[in-house]
Amino acid sequence: MKCPYCKTANTRVVDSRPGKIELEVRRRRECQSCSRRFTTYERVEQVPVMIIKKDNRREEYDREKVLKGIKKACEKRAISMDLIENLVDGIERDLREINEREVSSKVVGEKIIQALKQVDDVAYVRFASVYREFKDITDFIQELKGLLPKDGHTLDRMSETADDG
């Protein structure tokens, strides 16, 4: 491993421990030439999962895209970045466990929706409104009805008002 500072290949591992995600090792290294320390991560290289989009285009699974969508849904909510990262890790792990080289974007979207539903109702509805392409307030009300206890009378009155408007 080359030192990122002086570019020599004379480095040694000072400490090794499991990384944040499964199948990852975090290593602290020290350059024998300049004595500076740096961290490297070793990960198992996995076969890329291809996502089949709505228009049948295929693109490689992009963790950052999933992370960005979840962060946007969780904006201004009391949800830690650690929890968001764990959601993305879980979704990625689930996709790899499907053991298919190609997965529909619908599968990815539903996995995100299920993860958000367990964490925060507002983040869930925010993501669902974009993902499921809600057209009007009636779509929101239908989605909210599924979140309320069975005696959700308040939402029934809101629905009647929306139908009248």
GIFENMO-V199847 format. One record per backbone hydrogen bond with DSSP energy under -0.5 kcal/mol. NH is the residue of the N-H (numbers start at 1). CO is the residue of the C=O. Records with the same first field share a line. If there is no record, write none. Layout:
NH = CO, CO
This chain:
3 = 8
7 = 3
11 = 9
12 = 30
14 = 28
15 = 28
17 = 26
19 = 24
24 = 21
25 = 42
26 = 17
27 = 40
28 = 15
29 = 27, 38
30 = 12
31 = 36
32 = 10
33 = 10
35 = 31
38 = 29
40 = 27
42 = 25
43 = 41
44 = 23
46 = 44
50 = 48, 101
51 = 59
52 = 103
53 = 51, 57
56 = 53
59 = 51
61 = 49
63 = 61
65 = 62
66 = 62
67 = 63
68 = 64
69 = 65
70 = 66
71 = 67
72 = 68
73 = 69
74 = 70
75 = 72
77 = 74
79 = 77
84 = 80
85 = 81
86 = 82
87 = 83
88 = 84
89 = 85
90 = 86
91 = 87
92 = 88
93 = 89
94 = 90
95 = 91
96 = 92
97 = 93
98 = 94
99 = 96
100 = 95
103 = 50
105 = 52
107 = 104
108 = 104
109 = 105
110 = 106
111 = 107
112 = 108
113 = 109
114 = 110
115 = 111
116 = 112
117 = 113
118 = 114
119 = 115, 116
120 = 116
124 = 120
125 = 121
126 = 122
127 = 123
128 = 124
129 = 125
130 = 126
131 = 127
132 = 128
133 = 130
134 = 129
139 = 136
140 = 136
141 = 137
142 = 138
143 = 139
144 = 140
145 = 141
146 = 142
147 = 144
148 = 144
152 = 149
153 = 151
156 = 152
157 = 153
158 = 154
159 = 155
160 = 156
161 = 157
162 = 158
163 = 159
164 = 160
165 = 161
